[in-house]
Amino acid sequence: MEEVQIISTCLVEATSNESIFDKNTPKVSKIDMTPWDLRFLLHDTIQKGLLFCKPKEEIIPKSSFIEHLKKSLSSTLHFFPPLSGRFSTVKNANDTVSFFINCNNAGVEFTHAVSPKLTVSTILDSTHVPLIVHHLFPLNKVRNFECVTKPLFGVQVTELVDGYFIGCSMSHSLADGTCFWHFLNSWSEISRGYEVISKFPVLQRYFPEKMNLPIHLPLKLDDEKLFEVFEVPTLMERIFHLSKESIAKLKAKANYEMGVKSISSLQAYLAHLWRSVTRCRNLDAKEEVIINLIIGARSRLNPPLPEGYFGNAIHAKQVKTTAEELLENGLGWAAMQMNKTVISQNSDEVVKMYKGWVENPILFTKNSVFVGSKLRISSSPRYNIYGTDFGWGKPVAVRSGMGNKSDGKITLFPGIEEGSVDIEVCILPEILQAMENDQEFMEAVTKT
């Protein structure tokens, strides 16, 4: 492993010079947290990072590069008060605890690092994601409930031989992936010279009528079990690239097999992936297999949440079958099972799940994700990742950190070519090798 050397670490606060900003920027001091936020308290942070080729000196001089990013970060935080705050807790009389976001401008963590032997091509061209990538992120192994004292957001800018990697970590109890990329897109705008961001965050949280706030959680923050370290098996990661043409073929095949036109591209290629992993895991025919889908709530609510809603607005739904059914019934059948689940998630279902969680709050735990017959889907190919241009050109790749990694964790990214998709598979080494030898699966993968 190439060495990563930390040069400096500091806290960056939101700028207080409001004269250069629109006077309508958000003014908020405290934000109550929703079930969508609270259910992630025991999980790790969201960790995503961008790989850039080194900018030319005439664009941004190396001597001022880090200061430029700090200054633009500080200016962007002005529009996003929750990011530079901390969580706060209240102990209730019924032996429960409540969380809220304290927008106290305590600052985000900014780390400047250097990896003197690591090149862009080492990250970009490796068949498997190099282990060093996990060390290009800040706030490693921090769980969301720890952000009472630790930053809700962190940045690590690592200088490579011929490029930079900007790794970011954000508390998943603060917001979801949509918000994560909303902030990074906004930061890149300010870095390029914008005085005001193009899309303002909407900070008011969604709560249905007749809900008592704050929500009470049966959680003891001094419980030693919260800090247990779970043994994670050795895992490997690889990025599989699907071209626009390959995705279109999978979608056409899935719809043809079922005699429909309703199966989406996403459902088609996830079905292709699910069937390959199940084949390669060599499970018993009657063993239950699960794919865990993330359902976005923003557009499903009636009325929908406003554009720019800044907070979590997602929930998970499982699609279950047996290994035998999944493999015998074909691509279209597998995709249709996901299609039916997604279609069923209307406004009534979203609100039902939301209110049901308040009545019986269940927190996702880290040890619950290590299930050998499950795939967990995260992130989205719809995020504007390659539009995150800080002023010296678009990124050449996106990678994720070690947070929430487990056997069967699937992370979806848009590919660098329009309409293509990159699928990051984190799985046991022997299963990954079997997938690489799975002719049916690899026929859809673009050879690099």
Buried (B, 14 or more C-beta within 10 A) or exposed (E): EBEBEEEEEEEBBBBEEEEEBEEEBBEEEEBBBBBBBBBBBBBBBBBBBBBBBBBEEEEBEEEEBBEBBBBBBBBBBBBBBBBBBBBEBEEEEEEBBBBBBBBBBBBBBBBBBBBEEBBBEBBBEEEEBBEBBBBBBBBBEBBBBBBBEBBBBBBBBBBBBEBBBBBBBBBBBBBBBBBBBBBBBBBBBBBEEBEBBEEBBBBBBBBEEEEEEBBBBEBEBEEEEBEEEEEBEEBBBBBBBBBBEBBBBBBBBBBEBBEEEEBBBBBBBBBBBBBBBBBBBEBEEEEBBBBBBBBBBBEBBEEEBEEBBBBBBBBBBEBBBBBBBBBEBBBBBBBBBBBEBBEEBEBEBBBEBBEEBBEEBEBBBBEEBBBBBBBBBBBBBEBEBBBBBBBBEBBBBBBBBBBBBBBBBBBBBBBBEEBBBBBBBBBBEEBBBBBBEBEEBBEBBBEE
